[in-house]
Amino acid sequence: MIRREIAESGPGLGARLRVNCLTFRGGLHGHHVNEDTGMLPAVAGRRPGLAPVVDRLRREQGRIAELVEEPRKAVSGDGADPADVLAEVERLTSGLEDHLAHEEERLIPVLDAPAT
């Protein structure tokens, strides 16, 4: 949806895109706070061998928080260039996909396993 909106924006980016970026940023932040205060400590406590995975996921969350700021900055200025915004969205998308793939590969089997 965001890619399409950028493509259709013409020379100026619309207010709806700015709102979408801010909404996404807030939702992702909330998701990571929930992981940091709930799921990740629980996993680390029950599976000490996964400490390196949990540490990596936390580092990645910090990097993603930085990546989320770039599209926000790109859409915030007057005369925002859709090509610049799209490049930042693509960079963010790639970072998120890598993070989620690692998270799913390492944590989903643990979370799906029966409690012992």
C-alpha positions in Angstrom: 0.0 0.0 0.0 2.8 2.4 0.9 4.7 1.7 -2.3 1.6 2.3 -4.4 0.9 5.5 -2.6 4.4 6.7 -3.3 4.1 5.8 -6.9 0.8 7.6 -7.2 1.9 10.7 -5.3 3.3 12.6 -8.2 5.6 15.5 -7.4 4.4 15.8 -3.8 3.7 13.3 -1.1 0.3 13.3 0.4 -0.6 13.8 4.1 -2.1 10.3 4.1 1.4 8.8 3.4 2.9 10.8 6.3 0.1 9.5 8.6 0.8 5.9 7.3 4.5 6.3 8.1 3.8 7.6 11.6 1.2 4.9 12.3 3.6 2.2 11.1 6.4 3.6 13.2 4.2 3.6 16.3 2.9 0.1 15.7 6.3 -1.3 15.2 7.7 0.4 18.2 4.8 -1.0 20.3 5.5 -4.5 18.9 9.2 -4.3 19.8 8.4 -3.0 23.3 6.1 -5.9 23.9 8.8 -8.3 22.7 11.4 -6.7 24.8 9.3 -6.7 28.0 7.5 -10.0 27.5 8.4 -12.6 24.9 12.2 -12.2 24.7 12.8 -12.3 28.5 10.5 -15.3 28.8 12.4 -17.1 26.0 15.8 -16.2 27.5 14.6 -17.4 30.9 13.3 -20.7 29.7 16.0 -21.4 27.1 19.3 -19.9 28.2 20.9 -21.4 25.1 19.0 -18.9 23.0 20.6 -15.9 24.7 22.7 -15.2 21.5 19.5 -15.2 19.4 17.7 -12.9 21.8 20.7 -10.6 21.9 20.8 -10.5 18.1 17.1 -9.8 17.8 17.4 -6.9 20.3 20.3 -5.4 18.3 18.3 -5.8 15.1 15.3 -4.1 16.7 17.6 -1.1 17.4 18.7 -1.0 13.8 15.1 -1.3 12.6 14.2 1.7 14.8 16.9 3.7 13.0 15.7 2.4 9.6 12.1 3.5 10.4 13.3 7.0 11.0 14.6 7.5 7.5 11.3 7.2 5.6 9.7 9.5 8.3 12.4 12.1 7.6 12.1 11.7 3.9 8.3 12.3 3.9 8.5 15.1 6.5 10.1 17.8 4.5 8.5 20.1 2.0 9.1 18.9 -1.5 9.8 15.4 -0.5 11.1 13.3 -3.4 9.1 10.2 -4.0 12.2 8.4 -5.3 14.1 9.1 -2.0 11.1 8.0 0.1 10.7 4.8 -1.9 14.4 4.0 -1.5 14.1 4.4 2.2 10.9 2.3 2.3 12.7 -0.5 0.3 15.7 -0.3 2.7 13.4 -0.6 5.7 11.4 -3.5 4.1 14.6 -5.4 3.4 15.8 -4.9 7.0 12.4 -6.0 8.4 12.2 -9.0 6.2 15.6 -10.2 7.3 14.8 -9.6 10.9 11.5 -11.5 10.7 13.0 -14.4 8.8 15.6 -14.8 11.5 13.0 -14.4 14.3 10.7 -17.0 12.7 13.5 -19.4 12.0 14.9 -19.4 15.5 11.9 -18.5 17.8 8.8 -20.0 16.2 9.9 -23.6 16.8 10.6 -22.8 20.4 7.3 -21.0 20.8 5.4 -23.9 19.1 7.1 -26.6 21.2 5.1 -28.1 24.0 6.0 -26.7 27.4 8.4 -28.9 29.4 
